[in-house]
Amino acid sequence: MTGTSIAFFLFGAIFLWGGLAVTLTIAIKDDKETMI
């Protein structure tokens, strides 16, 4: 793999994991608000 391919892969991985983290955080907050 070239440097560009590796950089693109890392960017995509960070973007996907970041989106997943945000989704989980929102889900947890919604659960807490619903419980209260």
mmCIF file as Biopython writes it, N, C-alpha, C and O atoms, coordinates in Angstrom:
data_model
#
loop_
_atom_site.group_PDB
_atom_site.id
_atom_site.type_symbol
_atom_site.label_atom_id
_atom_site.label_alt_id
_atom_site.label_comp_id
_atom_site.label_asym_id
_atom_site.label_entity_id
_atom_site.label_seq_id
_atom_site.pdbx_PDB_ins_code
_atom_site.Cartn_x
_atom_site.Cartn_y
_atom_site.Cartn_z
_atom_site.occupancy
_atom_site.B_iso_or_equiv
_atom_site.auth_seq_id
_atom_site.auth_asym_id
_atom_site.pdbx_PDB_model_num
ATOM 1   N N  . MET A ? 1  ? 0.850   -1.203 0.000  1.0 0.0 1  A 1 
ATOM 2   C CA . MET A ? 1  ? 0.000   0.000  0.000  1.0 0.0 1  A 1 
ATOM 3   C C  . MET A ? 1  ? 0.882   1.248  0.000  1.0 0.0 1  A 1 
ATOM 4   O O  . MET A ? 1  ? 1.944   1.278  0.621  1.0 0.0 1  A 1 
ATOM 5   N N  . THR A ? 2  ? 0.424   2.256  -0.699 1.0 0.0 2  A 1 
ATOM 6   C CA . THR A ? 2  ? 1.179   3.509  -0.731 1.0 0.0 2  A 1 
ATOM 7   C C  . THR A ? 2  ? 0.822   4.353  0.480  1.0 0.0 2  A 1 
ATOM 8   O O  . THR A ? 2  ? -0.146  4.058  1.182  1.0 0.0 2  A 1 
ATOM 9   N N  . GLY A ? 3  ? 1.591   5.390  0.727  1.0 0.0 3  A 1 
ATOM 10  C CA . GLY A ? 3  ? 1.323   6.261  1.871  1.0 0.0 3  A 1 
ATOM 11  C C  . GLY A ? 3  ? -0.066  6.869  1.770  1.0 0.0 3  A 1 
ATOM 12  O O  . GLY A ? 3  ? -0.762  7.021  2.774  1.0 0.0 3  A 1 
ATOM 13  N N  . THR A ? 4  ? -0.467  7.217  0.546  1.0 0.0 4  A 1 
ATOM 14  C CA . THR A ? 4  ? -1.785  7.837  0.362  1.0 0.0 4  A 1 
ATOM 15  C C  . THR A ? 4  ? -2.897  6.860  0.727  1.0 0.0 4  A 1 
ATOM 16  O O  . THR A ? 4  ? -3.886  7.239  1.354  1.0 0.0 4  A 1 
ATOM 17  N N  . SER A ? 5  ? -2.726  5.606  0.331  1.0 0.0 5  A 1 
ATOM 18  C CA . SER A ? 5  ? -3.748  4.596  0.630  1.0 0.0 5  A 1 
ATOM 19  C C  . SER A ? 5  ? -3.864  4.394  2.140  1.0 0.0 5  A 1 
ATOM 20  O O  . SER A ? 5  ? -4.967  4.290  2.677  1.0 0.0 5  A 1 
ATOM 21  N N  . ILE A ? 6  ? -2.720  4.339  2.818  1.0 0.0 6  A 1 
ATOM 22  C CA . ILE A ? 6  ? -2.726  4.143  4.270  1.0 0.0 6  A 1 
ATOM 23  C C  . ILE A ? 6  ? -3.400  5.333  4.952  1.0 0.0 6  A 1 
ATOM 24  O O  . ILE A ? 6  ? -4.217  5.154  5.856  1.0 0.0 6  A 1 
ATOM 25  N N  . ALA A ? 7  ? -3.055  6.546  4.516  1.0 0.0 7  A 1 
ATOM 26  C CA . ALA A ? 7  ? -3.639  7.744  5.123  1.0 0.0 7  A 1 
ATOM 27  C C  . ALA A ? 7  ? -5.149  7.750  4.902  1.0 0.0 7  A 1 
ATOM 28  O O  . ALA A ? 7  ? -5.910  8.074  5.814  1.0 0.0 7  A 1 
ATOM 29  N N  . PHE A ? 8  ? -5.583  7.392  3.692  1.0 0.0 8  A 1 
ATOM 30  C CA . PHE A ? 8  ? -7.015  7.361  3.382  1.0 0.0 8  A 1 
ATOM 31  C C  . PHE A ? 8  ? -7.727  6.324  4.242  1.0 0.0 8  A 1 
ATOM 32  O O  . PHE A ? 8  ? -8.832  6.560  4.730  1.0 0.0 8  A 1 
ATOM 33  N N  . PHE A ? 9  ? -7.074  5.155  4.425  1.0 0.0 9  A 1 
ATOM 34  C CA . PHE A ? 9  ? -7.657  4.084  5.237  1.0 0.0 9  A 1 
ATOM 35  C C  . PHE A ? 9  ? -7.814  4.542  6.691  1.0 0.0 9  A 1 
ATOM 36  O O  . PHE A ? 9  ? -8.857  4.322  7.307  1.0 0.0 9  A 1 
ATOM 37  N N  . LEU A ? 10 ? -6.770  5.182  7.235  1.0 0.0 10 A 1 
ATOM 38  C CA . LEU A ? 10 ? -6.835  5.658  8.617  1.0 0.0 10 A 1 
ATOM 39  C C  . LEU A ? 10 ? -7.924  6.712  8.769  1.0 0.0 10 A 1 
ATOM 40  O O  . LEU A ? 10 ? -8.664  6.707  9.753  1.0 0.0 10 A 1 
ATOM 41  N N  . PHE A ? 11 ? -8.023  7.624  7.789  1.0 0.0 11 A 1 
ATOM 42  C CA . PHE A ? 11 ? -9.044  8.673  7.841  1.0 0.0 11 A 1 
ATOM 43  C C  . PHE A ? 11 ? -10.438 8.047  7.859  1.0 0.0 11 A 1 
ATOM 44  O O  . PHE A ? 11 ? -11.306 8.469  8.623  1.0 0.0 11 A 1 
ATOM 45  N N  . GLY A ? 12 ? -10.641 7.041  7.016  1.0 0.0 12 A 1 
ATOM 46  C CA . GLY A ? 12 ? -11.944 6.375  6.952  1.0 0.0 12 A 1 
ATOM 47  C C  . GLY A ? 12 ? -12.252 5.652  8.262  1.0 0.0 12 A 1 
ATOM 48  O O  . GLY A ? 12 ? -13.381 5.694  8.751  1.0 0.0 12 A 1 
ATOM 49  N N  . ALA A ? 13 ? -11.236 4.987  8.828  1.0 0.0 13 A 1 
ATOM 50  C CA . ALA A ? 13 ? -11.443 4.254  10.076 1.0 0.0 13 A 1 
ATOM 51  C C  . ALA A ? 13 ? -11.806 5.214  11.207 1.0 0.0 13 A 1 
ATOM 52  O O  . ALA A ? 13 ? -12.730 4.951  11.976 1.0 0.0 13 A 1 
ATOM 53  N N  . ILE A ? 14 ? -11.074 6.331  11.306 1.0 0.0 14 A 1 
ATOM 54  C CA . ILE A ? 14 ? -11.349 7.320  12.354 1.0 0.0 14 A 1 
ATOM 55  C C  . ILE A ? 14 ? -12.748 7.897  12.169 1.0 0.0 14 A 1 
ATOM 56  O O  . ILE A ? 14 ? -13.481 8.094  13.139 1.0 0.0 14 A 1 
ATOM 57  N N  . PHE A ? 15 ? -13.119 8.168  10.898 1.0 0.0 15 A 1 
ATOM 58  C CA . PHE A ? 15 ? -14.444 8.739  10.617 1.0 0.0 15 A 1 
ATOM 59  C C  . PHE A ? 15 ? -15.543 7.764  11.042 1.0 0.0 15 A 1 
ATOM 60  O O  . PHE A ? 15 ? -16.529 8.164  11.660 1.0 0.0 15 A 1 
ATOM 61  N N  . LEU A ? 16 ? -15.364 6.475  10.705 1.0 0.0 16 A 1 
ATOM 62  C CA . LEU A ? 16 ? -16.381 5.475  11.042 1.0 0.0 16 A 1 
ATOM 63  C C  . LEU A ? 16 ? -16.487 5.288  12.555 1.0 0.0 16 A 1 
ATOM 64  O O  . LEU A ? 16 ? -17.590 5.270  13.102 1.0 0.0 16 A 1 
ATOM 65  N N  . TRP A ? 17 ? -15.338 5.148  13.237 1.0 0.0 17 A 1 
ATOM 66  C CA . TRP A ? 17 ? -15.366 4.947  14.687 1.0 0.0 17 A 1 
ATOM 67  C C  . TRP A ? 17 ? -15.893 6.185  15.400 1.0 0.0 17 A 1 
ATOM 68  O O  . TRP A ? 17 ? -16.585 6.080  16.412 1.0 0.0 17 A 1 
ATOM 69  N N  . GLY A ? 18 ? -15.555 7.381  14.856 1.0 0.0 18 A 1 
ATOM 70  C CA . GLY A ? 18 ? -16.053 8.626  15.453 1.0 0.0 18 A 1 
ATOM 71  C C  . GLY A ? 18 ? -17.570 8.676  15.357 1.0 0.0 18 A 1 
ATOM 72  O O  . GLY A ? 18 ? -18.250 9.045  16.315 1.0 0.0 18 A 1 
ATOM 73  N N  . GLY A ? 19 ? -18.100 8.301  14.188 1.0 0.0 19 A 1 
ATOM 74  C CA . GLY A ? 19 ? -19.551 8.313  14.009 1.0 0.0 19 A 1 
ATOM 75  C C  . GLY A ? 19 ? -20.217 7.310  14.942 1.0 0.0 19 A 1 
ATOM 76  O O  . GLY A ? 19 ? -21.280 7.583  15.498 1.0 0.0 19 A 1 
ATOM 77  N N  . LEU A ? 20 ? -19.586 6.146  15.112 1.0 0.0 20 A 1 
ATOM 78  C CA . LEU A ? 20 ? -20.144 5.124  15.992 1.0 0.0 20 A 1 
ATOM 79  C C  . LEU A ? 20 ? -20.155 5.617  17.437 1.0 0.0 20 A 1 
ATOM 80  O O  . LEU A ? 20 ? -21.131 5.409  18.158 1.0 0.0 20 A 1 
ATOM 81  N N  . ALA A ? 21 ? -19.071 6.272  17.861 1.0 0.0 21 A 1 
ATOM 82  C CA . ALA A ? 21 ? -18.976 6.783  19.228 1.0 0.0 21 A 1 
ATOM 83  C C  . ALA A ? 21 ? -20.067 7.820  19.478 1.0 0.0 21 A 1 
ATOM 84  O O  . ALA A ? 21 ? -20.707 7.814  20.529 1.0 0.0 21 A 1 
ATOM 85  N N  . VAL A ? 22 ? -20.276 8.716  18.504 1.0 0.0 22 A 1 
ATOM 86  C CA . VAL A ? 22 ? -21.305 9.753  18.658 1.0 0.0 22 A 1 
ATOM 87  C C  . VAL A ? 22 ? -22.684 9.105  18.750 1.0 0.0 22 A 1 
ATOM 88  O O  . VAL A ? 22 ? -23.515 9.506  19.565 1.0 0.0 22 A 1 
ATOM 89  N N  . THR A ? 23 ? -22.918 8.108  17.912 1.0 0.0 23 A 1 
ATOM 90  C CA . THR A ? 23 ? -24.219 7.422  17.922 1.0 0.0 23 A 1 
ATOM 91  C C  . THR A ? 23 ? -24.462 6.757  19.276 1.0 0.0 23 A 1 
ATOM 92  O O  . THR A ? 23 ? -25.563 6.846  19.821 1.0 0.0 23 A 1 
ATOM 93  N N  . LEU A ? 24 ? -23.449 6.098  19.817 1.0 0.0 24 A 1 
ATOM 94  C CA . LEU A ? 24 ? -23.595 5.432  21.112 1.0 0.0 24 A 1 
ATOM 95  C C  . LEU A ? 24 ? -23.823 6.455  22.216 1.0 0.0 24 A 1 
ATOM 96  O O  . LEU A ? 24 ? -24.644 6.236  23.107 1.0 0.0 24 A 1 
ATOM 97  N N  . THR A ? 25 ? -23.095 7.582  22.160 1.0 0.0 25 A 1 
ATOM 98  C CA . THR A ? 25 ? -23.245 8.623  23.179 1.0 0.0 25 A 1 
ATOM 99  C C  . THR A ? 25 ? -24.659 9.170  23.174 1.0 0.0 25 A 1 
ATOM 100 O O  . THR A ? 25 ? -25.267 9.343  24.231 1.0 0.0 25 A 1 
ATOM 101 N N  . ILE A ? 26 ? -25.190 9.446  21.976 1.0 0.0 26 A 1 
ATOM 102 C CA . ILE A ? 26 ? -26.552 9.973  21.867 1.0 0.0 26 A 1 
ATOM 103 C C  . ILE A ? 26 ? -27.550 8.942  22.389 1.0 0.0 26 A 1 
ATOM 104 O O  . ILE A ? 26 ? -28.503 9.299  23.081 1.0 0.0 26 A 1 
ATOM 105 N N  . ALA A ? 27 ? -27.338 7.676  22.064 1.0 0.0 27 A 1 
ATOM 106 C CA . ALA A ? 27 ? -28.242 6.611  22.508 1.0 0.0 27 A 1 
ATOM 107 C C  . ALA A ? 27 ? -28.243 6.526  24.034 1.0 0.0 27 A 1 
ATOM 108 O O  . ALA A ? 27 ? -29.299 6.373  24.646 1.0 0.0 27 A 1 
ATOM 109 N N  . ILE A ? 28 ? -27.060 6.626  24.648 1.0 0.0 28 A 1 
ATOM 110 C CA . ILE A ? 28 ? -26.953 6.550  26.109 1.0 0.0 28 A 1 
ATOM 111 C C  . ILE A ? 28 ? -27.662 7.745  26.742 1.0 0.0 28 A 1 
ATOM 112 O O  . ILE A ? 28 ? -28.385 7.591  27.727 1.0 0.0 28 A 1 
ATOM 113 N N  . LYS A ? 29 ? -27.455 8.940  26.176 1.0 0.0 29 A 1 
ATOM 114 C CA . LYS A ? 29 ? -28.101 10.136 26.717 1.0 0.0 29 A 1 
ATOM 115 C C  . LYS A ? 29 ? -29.614 10.005 26.611 1.0 0.0 29 A 1 
ATOM 116 O O  . LYS A ? 29 ? -30.335 10.353 27.546 1.0 0.0 29 A 1 
ATOM 117 N N  . ASP A ? 30 ? -30.102 9.501  25.471 1.0 0.0 30 A 1 
ATOM 118 C CA . ASP A ? 30 ? -31.543 9.331  25.287 1.0 0.0 30 A 1 
ATOM 119 C C  . ASP A ? 30 ? -32.085 8.344  26.317 1.0 0.0 30 A 1 
ATOM 120 O O  . ASP A ? 30 ? -33.174 8.549  26.854 1.0 0.0 30 A 1 
ATOM 121 N N  . ASP A ? 31 ? -31.341 7.281  26.597 1.0 0.0 31 A 1 
ATOM 122 C CA . ASP A ? 31 ? -31.790 6.294  27.573 1.0 0.0 31 A 1 
ATOM 123 C C  . ASP A ? 31 ? -31.896 6.928  28.958 1.0 0.0 31 A 1 
ATOM 124 O O  . ASP A ? 31 ? -32.866 6.688  29.676 1.0 0.0 31 A 1 
ATOM 125 N N  . LYS A ? 32 ? -30.907 7.732  29.334 1.0 0.0 32 A 1 
ATOM 126 C CA . LYS A ? 32 ? -30.931 8.370  30.649 1.0 0.0 32 A 1 
ATOM 127 C C  . LYS A ? 32 ? -32.104 9.335  30.754 1.0 0.0 32 A 1 
ATOM 128 O O  . LYS A ? 32 ? -32.787 9.370  31.778 1.0 0.0 32 A 1 
ATOM 129 N N  . GLU A ? 33 ? -32.347 10.126 29.696 1.0 0.0 33 A 1 
ATOM 130 C CA . GLU A ? 33 ? -33.445 11.083 29.724 1.0 0.0 33 A 1 
ATOM 131 C C  . GLU A ? 33 ? -34.776 10.349 29.808 1.0 0.0 33 A 1 
ATOM 132 O O  . GLU A ? 33 ? -35.708 10.814 30.464 1.0 0.0 33 A 1 
ATOM 133 N N  . THR A ? 34 ? -34.862 9.199  29.142 1.0 0.0 34 A 1 
ATOM 134 C CA . THR A ? 34 ? -36.101 8.424  29.161 1.0 0.0 34 A 1 
ATOM 135 C C  . THR A ? 34 ? -36.335 7.831  30.549 1.0 0.0 34 A 1 
ATOM 136 O O  . THR A ? 34 ? -37.474 7.768  31.011 1.0 0.0 34 A 1 
ATOM 137 N N  . MET A ? 35 ? -35.271 7.400  31.212 1.0 0.0 35 A 1 
ATOM 138 C CA . MET A ? 35 ? -35.394 6.792  32.534 1.0 0.0 35 A 1 
ATOM 139 C C  . MET A ? 35 ? -35.832 7.811  33.571 1.0 0.0 35 A 1 
ATOM 140 O O  . MET A ? 35 ? -36.583 7.477  34.488 1.0 0.0 35 A 1 
ATOM 141 N N  . ILE A ? 36 ? -35.375 9.047  33.439 1.0 0.0 36 A 1 
ATOM 142 C CA . ILE A ? 36 ? -35.701 10.070 34.441 1.0 0.0 36 A 1 
ATOM 143 C C  . ILE A ? 36 ? -37.191 10.412 34.392 1.0 0.0 36 A 1 
ATOM 144 O O  . ILE A ? 36 ? -37.657 11.253 35.161 1.0 0.0 36 A 1 
#
